[in-house]
């Protein structure tokens, strides 16, 4: 599978004809678009065969991030009065841009998330081989997309290791932890994708602006075509905006009612198309419409992103507060469990009757602690699976304490009570760790630049400006020193060789 935005596709074209050949072409179909590229124009009348290697860049022919391209070789001979035409069998190629591979990886992870959620709903404590294969597929896909950095690949590798470990040592809490981590990973990348893709509008608007500045007879492509592609882009963005607004609920921006109902950006493109039909030269009114639309679009993005950030902050505060409250309750549970252990302390050396007399009150406290622990465990299940698992183990030890005590086995009851206390301390440590991770969890910084994030909305030459400049002494001065060196021939040979190595 070739990546059209990164490297050309190499083909070997071989033609054998009965009549002299006139031309060899490639017919290229991608979606609704059909194109032709000339491989060889035969200038003489005595050529019957063509055998050549040909390189074709598919990026010029695809308009989607994931596309199937069909290539057919066409040979035309010099028959008279009508040339004969021959066709090869079609070569069908699935192509994906770097952004397309990024989307494919996220879609694979979303499939895995559905399976994981199903496991959780069925209380399954083990990943299936199919789920593990999906995770490995996502990890492999991520290696081919520059939209994932080194940290992302480390996280995906960790996910694979977690699933393989769970496959041999099934534990329900591991499934829960994995689900939460995967959800966080997808949430980060979905937000990053949405925000960066939104900004492709500005680059598309610059291209449209430069088109509008030219007279119609100087434009390489019609304004209606470019504006139409921008409208298609806006259709996709509107669907994403609707989902994002629904997710943040009460924090939804006030202007969404107007944006979602009146579709001002679509209207601006329609007005530009209509205005362009009326004039044959560069039109100032269309440029003003475009400038106003860009300003409104930027204001809308700022408002939407501010609302999302506010919603995320509030959810984060709620999570941190939930962990803080849970830790307070765990400490109370620890205190009560410590008192129960104190009542059972050194059971082997004490009178059995004394332990029997004190047991009803101890058992009542133990039952109360079990009930409180169940509430804490349910509270921690979604925000700190590891702490939840420790509390669940502590509950089992407490229940065993009650069972052994009712049977008069106070030494065993003491052992289980001490175990419950240790597990509660471990639960507090796990909750503290989750609290620290929650506080230190950062969001990815948005990368703002002049380049497209995903597939180009429209074609066109976009000027990329940069204030970065290499100091002369690190480049030109060195070259001049080497080329003007007046030392021995041997020294000049060494310097020139060194320079070639550095440049290469």
Protein Blocks (a to p, Z undefined) as FASTA:
>chain_A
ZZfklbccddddddddfbdcfbdcddddehjbccdddfbdcfbfkbfbdcddddddfklm
pcbfbdcdddddddddfbdfbdcdddddddddddddfklmmmmmmmmmmmmmmmmmmmmm
nopabdcfklmmmmmmmmmmmmmpckbcfklmmmmmmmmmmmmmmmmmgcfklmmmmmmm
mmmmmmmmmmmmmmmmmmmmmmmmmmmmmmmmpcfklpfbdfklmmmmmmmmmmmmmmmm
mmmmmmnommpcfklmmmmmnommlmmmmmmmmmmmmpcbdcfklmmmmmmmmmmmmmmm
mmmmmmmmmmmmmmmmmmmmmmmmmmmmmmmmmmmmmmmmmmmgokllpcfklmmmmmmm
mmmmmmmmmmmmmmmmmmmmmmommlmmmmmmmmmmmmmmmmmmmnopaklmmmmmmmmm
mmmmmmmmmmmmmmmmmmmpccddddddfbdfblcfbgcddddddfbdcdfklmmmmmmm
mmmpcbdfklmmmmmmmmmmmmZZ
